[in-house]
Amino acid sequence: AARGKSREFSRGVGRGWAEQRSPPTEGGRGSGGCVMSALREAARATRAPRIRKQAMELTEAAAARIKELLAKRAKPYLKIGVRTRGCNGMTYTMNYADDGDKGKFDEVVTHEASGVKVIIDPAALMHVVGTKMDFVTDRLRSEFVFENPNAKGECGCGESFNV
């Protein structure tokens, strides 16, 4: 007999406590849930929009050169990817791209000052996050240089890297 009473008592306490706390409303929650959702909405409304850092940074020199190359080919984008090749594992690939070449999961990086847009292939995204792309011209060379913080090693000529 004592067992039956204790079960009824524990069930009754659980139900009674929830009912005493707040009666259900239209959504099936108590008034505590409505207050919390109202507080969340107020916090979202007052919170400043989150500024998302771009996956790759373009220098002024790189943006100017890309803009020049895209104008010659009349293409809106330069697409950057990574390919397994070279003496140290992976190399960067760069191709011209149209709107139709832009995939659902491609990351688009925009250089604010020049308006140049670069597409990053989704397979390459994890390898190039945080990379700074520069264009260097000197007496011996004229090329794009990638400063990749994820690279653990590079070959002597600088064409390939590993992560």
C-alpha positions in Angstrom: 0.0 0.0 0.0 2.9 2.3 0.8 4.3 1.7 -2.6 1.2 2.8 -4.4 0.9 6.0 -2.5 4.5 7.0 -3.1 4.1 6.4 -6.9 0.9 8.5 -6.9 2.6 11.1 -4.8 5.7 11.4 -7.1 3.5 11.6 -10.2 1.3 14.1 -8.6 4.2 16.3 -7.5 5.6 16.4 -11.0 2.4 17.3 -12.7 1.3 19.6 -10.0 4.6 21.5 -10.0 4.4 22.1 -13.8 0.8 23.2 -13.6 1.5 25.5 -10.7 4.5 27.1 -12.5 2.6 28.3 -15.5 -0.5 27.2 -17.2 -0.2 26.1 -20.8 -0.8 28.7 -23.5 -1.6 28.3 -27.2 1.8 27.0 -28.1 1.6 24.3 -25.4 4.2 26.0 -23.3 3.7 27.9 -20.1 4.0 31.6 -19.8 7.7 31.2 -18.9 8.4 30.0 -22.4 6.7 33.1 -23.9 8.7 35.4 -21.8 11.9 33.7 -22.8 11.1 33.8 -26.5 10.2 37.5 -26.2 13.6 38.1 -24.5 15.4 36.2 -27.2 13.6 38.2 -29.9 14.5 41.5 -28.1 18.2 40.4 -27.9 18.3 39.6 -31.6 16.7 42.9 -32.5 19.3 44.9 -30.5 22.3 42.8 -31.4 24.6 44.3 -34.1 24.8 42.1 -37.2 27.7 39.7 -37.1 30.5 40.7 -39.5 31.7 37.6 -41.2 35.4 37.6 -42.1 36.1 36.5 -45.7 37.8 33.2 -46.3 40.6 34.8 -48.2 42.2 38.2 -48.3 43.2 40.0 -51.5 45.8 42.7 -51.5 45.4 45.8 -53.6 48.1 44.6 -56.1 46.3 41.2 -56.5 42.9 42.8 -56.9 44.3 45.2 -59.6 45.9 42.3 -61.5 42.8 40.1 -61.3 40.6 43.0 -62.5 42.9 43.5 -65.4 42.9 39.8 -66.3 39.1 39.5 -66.0 38.6 42.6 -68.2 40.7 41.1 -70.9 38.6 37.9 -70.9 35.3 39.6 -70.2 34.6 37.2 -67.2 33.1 38.2 -63.9 35.0 35.8 -61.6 38.3 34.1 -61.0 37.9 30.7 -59.5 40.6 29.4 -57.1 41.0 25.7 -56.3 43.5 23.3 -55.0 44.9 20.2 -56.8 47.1 17.3 -55.8 50.2 17.9 -57.7 53.8 19.2 -57.3 56.7 18.1 -55.3 55.1 18.9 -51.9 51.5 17.8 -52.3 49.1 20.5 -53.5 49.1 23.4 -55.9 46.7 26.3 -56.4 44.6 26.4 -59.5 43.1 29.5 -61.1 40.5 29.6 -63.8 38.2 32.2 -65.3 34.5 31.6 -64.4 31.1 32.7 -65.4 27.9 32.9 -63.3 27.0 29.4 -64.5 30.3 28.1 -63.1 29.4 29.3 -59.6 28.3 26.3 -57.5 25.9 26.2 -54.6 28.6 25.7 -52.0 31.3 28.0 -53.6 32.6 30.8 -51.4 32.7 34.2 -53.0 35.3 36.6 -51.8 34.9 40.3 -52.8 37.6 42.9 -52.7 35.6 45.9 -51.4 37.7 48.7 -53.0 37.9 47.3 -56.5 34.8 45.1 -56.6 36.8 42.1 -57.8 35.1 38.8 -57.1 37.0 35.5 -56.5 35.2 32.2 -56.2 36.8 29.5 -53.9 36.0 25.9 -54.8 34.4 24.2 -51.8 36.9 21.3 -51.9 39.7 23.9 -51.5 38.1 26.0 -48.9 39.6 24.2 -45.9 43.1 24.5 -47.4 42.9 28.2 -48.2 41.0 29.7 -45.2 43.0 32.7 -43.9 45.2 32.9 -47.0 46.4 36.2 -48.2 46.7 36.5 -52.0 49.2 39.0 -53.4 50.6 39.9 -56.8 54.4 40.4 -56.9 56.4 41.9 -59.8 60.2 42.2 -59.7 63.1 41.9 -62.2 62.8 38.0 -62.2 59.2 37.3 -61.9 55.6 38.5 -62.1 53.2 36.1 -60.2 50.5 35.6 -57.7 51.9 34.7 -54.2 49.8 32.9 -51.6 50.6 33.4 -47.9 48.9 30.5 -46.4 48.9 30.1 -42.6 47.7 26.5 -42.9 50.6 25.4 -45.0 53.1 23.3 -43.0 55.7 23.2 -45.8 56.4 24.4 -49.3 58.7 23.3 -52.0 61.8 25.3 -52.9 60.2 27.0 -55.9 57.1 27.9 -54.0 54.7 26.3 -56.4 53.4 23.5 -54.1 52.5 23.2 -50.4 51.3 20.7 -47.9 48.8 21.1 -45.0 
